């Protein structure tokens, strides 16, 4: 037997009725006939009691007879089985697992702190009970291993300035990373009969020793990007101003005056501080 087998035992209420009849009938007969020999019937009658089991919703009982797998009871209800059966409880409910924060290296070798949130449940009770030792511990260990592997496959962030122009990163590609993590964990836990319902990154940050340096780098990258947009917009505005002046023939500017005008406008538009106006009461040559 290498796979799960679903069984439906005898009705527990019927066996309970039989037990009560035998139990009280034996006692009544022993008292009525004043014959203690009837009490010997109580021994096999009481032996019925260990066979009663109750299966709650989203729970199961794995039945074994002297080490042999008999089957799994998944249908909730009150049942009676062979009293010699050993009955192991395995929950089929969905469970949450929030892993510890692990310190690993990303694809670029940067140390990061990462953890995952996993939602899982037992799908195959035979594999969970017999193919692994303790399936709860198996889930924890394999999840940590999957997170470590995932972190080494992708960079934390995209740094195009170093030539690492990655499409998928741990920080920005949430859906893609979660799908990859879920697939990796599901493959690892399938041998234990575990079904992965959801897996996603719960915590992600640079390790403490490089967090300040990376923060400064991100700030510098943001400043450079902002400056790029400012310069791009300023050039467009200067070009538009020159075109409008030339189109409406407001003033005739030679190349030197255009260069001076462009220089002044670029300083005003790209400067960090507000420009101080200066009135020119002479001519354009002064």
C-alpha positions in Angstrom: 0.0 0.0 0.0 1.7 3.2 -1.3 -1.3 5.5 -1.6 -4.1 6.8 0.5 -7.2 4.6 0.9 -10.5 6.1 2.0 -12.7 3.9 4.2 -16.1 4.4 5.9 -16.4 2.3 9.1 -19.5 0.9 10.7 -22.1 3.3 12.1 -21.1 4.2 15.7 -24.7 4.9 16.9 -25.7 1.4 15.9 -22.8 -0.2 17.7 -23.5 2.1 20.7 -27.1 0.8 20.8 -25.8 -2.8 20.7 -23.3 -2.1 23.5 -25.9 -0.6 25.8 -28.2 -3.6 25.2 -25.5 -6.1 26.0 -24.1 -4.1 28.9 -27.4 -3.5 30.8 -28.9 -6.8 29.6 -26.0 -8.7 31.1 -26.2 -6.8 34.4 -30.0 -7.2 34.6 -29.7 -11.0 33.8 -27.1 -11.4 36.5 -29.2 -9.7 39.1 -32.5 -11.3 38.1 -31.1 -14.8 38.0 -28.7 -14.3 40.8 -26.1 -15.9 38.6 -22.7 -14.1 38.6 -21.7 -16.1 35.5 -23.5 -13.6 33.3 -20.9 -11.0 34.4 -18.3 -12.8 32.2 -20.2 -11.5 29.2 -19.2 -8.0 30.3 -15.6 -8.6 29.3 -16.2 -8.9 25.6 -18.9 -6.2 25.8 -16.6 -3.7 27.4 -14.0 -4.5 24.7 -16.3 -2.8 22.2 -15.7 0.6 23.7 -12.2 1.3 22.4 -13.5 0.9 18.8 -15.6 4.1 19.0 -14.2 7.1 17.1 -15.4 10.5 16.3 -14.2 12.4 13.2 -14.8 16.1 13.1 -15.1 18.2 10.0 -11.8 18.8 8.2 -10.2 16.1 10.3 -9.2 12.4 9.6 -8.2 9.2 11.3 -5.5 7.0 9.9 -6.2 3.3 10.8 -3.4 0.8 11.4 -3.7 -2.9 12.4 -0.4 -4.1 14.0 1.6 -1.9 11.6 -0.5 -2.5 8.5 -2.2 0.5 6.9 -6.0 -0.2 6.7 -7.2 3.1 5.4 -8.2 6.7 6.3 -11.5 8.0 7.6 -12.1 11.5 6.2 -15.9 11.7 6.4 -17.0 13.4 9.6 -19.3 11.5 12.0 -19.4 8.9 14.8 -18.1 5.4 13.8 -17.0 2.1 15.2 -13.9 0.2 14.1 -11.9 -2.8 15.1 -10.8 -2.2 18.7 -7.3 -3.5 17.7 -6.9 -0.6 15.3 -4.5 2.2 16.2 -6.1 5.5 15.3 -3.9 8.5 14.4 -5.4 11.9 14.1 -4.3 14.1 11.2 -5.9 17.5 10.7 -7.0 18.5 7.2 -7.6 22.2 8.1 -5.6 25.0 6.4 -2.7 26.2 8.6 -0.5 29.3 8.6 3.2 29.2 8.9 5.2 32.4 9.4 8.9 31.6 9.0 11.7 33.2 10.9 13.6 36.0 9.2 16.5 34.4 7.4 19.8 36.2 6.5 20.7 35.2 2.9 22.5 36.6 -0.1 20.5 37.7 -3.1 21.6 37.1 -6.7 24.1 40.0 -6.6 25.6 38.8 -3.3 24.0 41.4 -1.1 23.0 40.2 2.4 19.2 40.5 2.9 16.7 39.6 5.6 13.7 37.6 4.3 10.8 35.6 5.6 7.7 34.0 4.1 4.1 33.4 5.0 2.8 29.9 4.0 -0.8 28.6 3.9 -0.9 24.8 3.7 -2.9 21.7 4.5 -2.6 18.0 4.4 -3.9 16.5 1.2 -2.7 12.9 1.3 -2.8 11.4 4.8 -0.8 8.3 3.8 2.2 10.4 2.7 2.0 12.7 5.7 1.9 9.8 8.1 4.4 7.4 6.6 6.6 9.1 3.9 8.1 11.6 6.3 8.9 11.5 10.0 7.1 14.6 11.4 5.3 16.4 8.6 4.9 19.7 10.6 8.7 19.9 11.0 9.2 18.9 7.4 7.1 21.9 6.3 9.2 24.3 8.3 12.6 23.0 7.1 11.7 22.7 3.5 10.0 26.2 3.5 13.2 27.7 4.8 15.3 25.9 2.2 12.9 27.1 -0.6 13.2 30.7 0.6 17.0 30.6 0.6 17.0 29.2 -2.9 14.5 31.8 -4.1 16.6 34.7 -2.7 19.6 33.5 -4.6 17.8 33.5 -7.9 16.7 37.2 -7.9 18.4 40.5 -7.0 16.8 42.6 -4.2 16.5 45.6 -6.5 17.3 46.7 -10.0 20.5 48.7 -10.4 20.8 49.6 -14.0 23.9 51.7 -13.4 26.0 48.6 -12.7 24.7 46.7 -15.7 22.3 44.6 -13.7 19.1 45.3 -15.6 16.9 42.6 -14.2 13.2 42.2 -15.2 12.3 40.5 -11.9 13.4 41.6 -8.5 12.5 40.6 -5.0 11.3 44.1 -4.1 9.2 45.1 -7.1 8.0 41.9 -8.7 5.7 40.7 -5.9 3.4 38.5 -8.0 6.2 36.8 -10.0 8.3 36.1 -6.9 5.3 34.8 -5.0 4.4 32.4 -7.8 8.0 31.2 -8.1 8.1 30.7 -4.3 4.7 28.8 -4.2 5.9 26.5 -7.0 9.2 25.8 -5.3 7.6 25.0 -1.9 4.8 22.9 -3.5 7.4 20.7 -5.3 9.3 20.2 -2.0 6.2 19.4 0.1 4.4 17.1 -2.4 6.4 14.1 -1.2 4.8 14.6 2.2 1.2 14.9 0.8 1.1 18.7 1.6 -0.9 21.1 -0.6 0.4 24.7 -0.7 -2.6 27.1 -0.8 -0.6 30.3 -0.8 3.0 31.4 -0.4 4.3 35.0 -0.3 7.1 37.1 1.1 6.3 38.3 4.6 9.4 40.4 5.3 12.1 41.8 3.0 14.9 44.2 3.8 18.6 44.6 3.4 20.7 43.3 6.3 21.6 45.7 9.0 25.3 46.0 8.0 24.5 47.4 4.5 21.1 48.9 5.1 22.4 52.5 5.5 24.6 52.3 2.5 21.8 50.9 0.3 19.5 53.6 1.6 21.9 56.3 0.5 22.3 54.6 -2.8 18.6 54.6 -3.4 18.3 58.2 -2.4 21.1 59.1 -4.8 19.4 57.1 -7.6 16.2 59.0 -7.0 17.9 62.4 -7.0 19.7 61.5 -10.3 16.4 60.4 -11.9 14.7 63.6 -10.7 17.5 65.7 -12.1 17.2 63.9 -15.4 13.5 64.8 -15.6 14.2 68.4 -14.6 16.9 68.9 -17.2 14.7 67.2 -19.9 11.8 69.5 -19.1 14.0 72.6 -18.9 15.5 71.9 -22.4 12.0 71.6 -23.8 10.9 74.8 -22.2 14.0 76.7 -23.5 13.4 75.3 -27.0 9.8 76.3 -26.9 10.7 79.9 -25.6 13.2 80.4 -28.5 10.7 79.1 -31.0 7.9 81.4 -29.8 10.2 84.4 -29.7 11.4 83.7 -33.3 7.9 83.0 -34.5 6.3 86.2 -33.1 9.4 88.2 -34.0 9.4 89.9 -30.6 13.2 90.3 -30.5 15.9 89.4 -33.0 18.6 87.3 -31.2 22.0 86.4 -32.6 23.8 83.3 -31.6 25.6 84.9 -28.7 22.4 86.3 -27.2 20.7 83.0 -27.7 23.5 81.2 -25.8 23.3 83.7 -23.0 19.5 83.4 -22.8 19.7 79.6 -22.8 22.3 79.7 -20.0 20.1 82.0 -17.9 17.0 79.9 -18.4 18.8 76.6 -17.6 20.2 78.1 -14.4 16.7 79.3 -13.4 14.9 76.1 -14.3 17.4 73.6 -13.0 18.6 75.4 -9.9 17.7 74.2 -6.4 16.9 77.7 -5.1 14.8 80.5 -6.5 16.6 82.9 -8.8 17.0 86.5 -7.8 15.8 88.9 -10.5 18.2 91.5 -11.8 16.9 94.5 -13.8 18.9 95.5 -16.8 18.3 99.3 -17.4 20.7 99.5 -20.2 20.8 97.6 -23.5 21.1 94.0 -24.2 24.8 94.5 -24.8 25.4 95.5 -21.1 
